[in-house]
Amino acid sequence: MDEDSHEVTRAGTEISLTATEFELLRYLMRNPKRVLSKAQILDRVWNYDFGGQANVVELYISYLRKKIDAGRTPMIHTMRGVGYVLKPAE
């Protein structure tokens, strides 16, 4: 991830992300192997009391998975009842 140019690659392949997807991935990458709750993600990525869809975090995690993990070893994991964690692909 290049934070200055907002470019993301995995295994040499460039991945196009929206601004919100990029912020979500950046937050996950700054906290590797740390379980982040939906509330933590909502507060950090959306940065205010979000009045939109209740499932916005799940929705954007799904978008990221489709782009980041597509056809590869998953890096974004759900910790049921707790939150999400980014783990390096093995």
Backbone hydrogen bonds, N-H to C=O, Kabsch-Sander energy under -0.5 kcal/mol:
donor,donor_aa,acceptor,acceptor_aa,energy
2,D,7,E,-3.1
3,E,1,M,-0.7
6,H,2,D,-1.5
7,E,2,D,-1.2
8,V,15,I,-0.6
10,R,13,T,-2.1
13,T,10,R,-1.9
14,E,12,G,-0.5
15,I,8,V,-3.5
17,L,15,I,-0.5
22,F,18,T,-2.5
23,E,19,A,-2.1
24,L,20,T,-2.4
25,L,21,E,-2.6
26,R,22,F,-2.7
27,Y,23,E,-2.2
28,L,24,L,-2.3
29,M,25,L,-2.9
30,R,26,R,-1.9
31,N,28,L,-1.0
33,K,86,L,-2.8
34,R,31,N,-1.7
35,V,33,K,-0.5
36,L,84,Y,-3.2
41,I,37,S,-2.4
42,L,38,K,-2.9
43,D,39,A,-2.4
44,R,40,Q,-2.4
45,V,41,I,-3.1
46,W,41,I,-0.6
46,W,42,L,-1.5
47,N,42,L,-0.7
48,Y,42,L,-0.5
50,F,48,Y,-1.4
56,V,53,Q,-1.3
59,L,55,N,-2.5
60,Y,56,V,-2.3
61,I,57,V,-2.5
62,S,58,E,-2.2
63,Y,59,L,-2.0
64,L,60,Y,-2.5
65,R,61,I,-2.7
66,K,62,S,-2.1
67,K,63,Y,-1.4
68,I,64,L,-3.9
69,D,64,L,-0.5
69,D,65,R,-1.6
70,A,65,R,-0.5
72,R,69,D,-2.6
77,H,75,M,-0.6
77,H,85,V,-3.0
79,M,83,G,-3.2
80,R,78,T,-0.8
82,V,79,M,-2.9
83,G,79,M,-2.1
84,Y,36,L,-2.5
85,V,77,H,-2.4
87,K,75,M,-2.9
87,K,85,V,-0.6
